[in-house]
Amino acid sequence: MQQLNQLILDENGVAFHPMMGNSYEVNTTGRYIIEALKKNQSNDEIIVELSKRYKISTQELYIDVYDFISKLKMYGLA
């Protein structure tokens, strides 16, 4: 989680990690997930909030959220 906390998110959908020198493009949902993880929200809390926000069932969101978090882990960010 320490690497994730170092990500700098801008309003244009770019996440920059200054220590690694890497930039990542994220959409508004990805940005929300990163910000929520930085606030130590659980995956389930994130899924419930996104379900309310986008009016999508939690079952549909589950795979997408876990997939995104898996990609963060793959990049060494989570």
BELRAJO-V699322 format. One record per residue. N is the residue number from 1. RES is the residue in three letters. BURIAL is + if it has 24 or more other C-alpha atoms within 12 Angstrom, else -. Layout:
N	RES	BURIAL
N	RES	BURIAL
This chain:
1	MET	-
2	GLN	-
3	GLN	+
4	LEU	+
5	ASN	-
6	GLN	-
7	LEU	+
8	ILE	+
9	LEU	+
10	ASP	-
11	GLU	-
12	ASN	-
13	GLY	-
14	VAL	-
15	ALA	+
16	PHE	+
17	HIS	-
18	PRO	-
19	MET	-
20	MET	-
21	GLY	-
22	ASN	-
23	SER	-
24	TYR	+
25	GLU	-
26	VAL	+
27	ASN	-
28	THR	-
29	THR	+
30	GLY	+
31	ARG	+
32	TYR	+
33	ILE	+
34	ILE	+
35	GLU	+
36	ALA	+
37	LEU	+
38	LYS	+
39	LYS	-
40	ASN	-
41	GLN	-
42	SER	-
43	ASN	+
44	ASP	-
45	GLU	-
46	ILE	+
47	ILE	+
48	VAL	+
49	GLU	+
50	LEU	+
51	SER	-
52	LYS	-
53	ARG	-
54	TYR	-
55	LYS	-
56	ILE	-
57	SER	-
58	THR	-
59	GLN	-
60	GLU	-
61	LEU	+
62	TYR	-
63	ILE	-
64	ASP	-
65	VAL	+
66	TYR	-
67	ASP	-
68	PHE	+
69	ILE	+
70	SER	-
71	LYS	-
72	LEU	+
73	LYS	-
74	MET	-
75	TYR	-
76	GLY	-
77	LEU	+
78	ALA	-
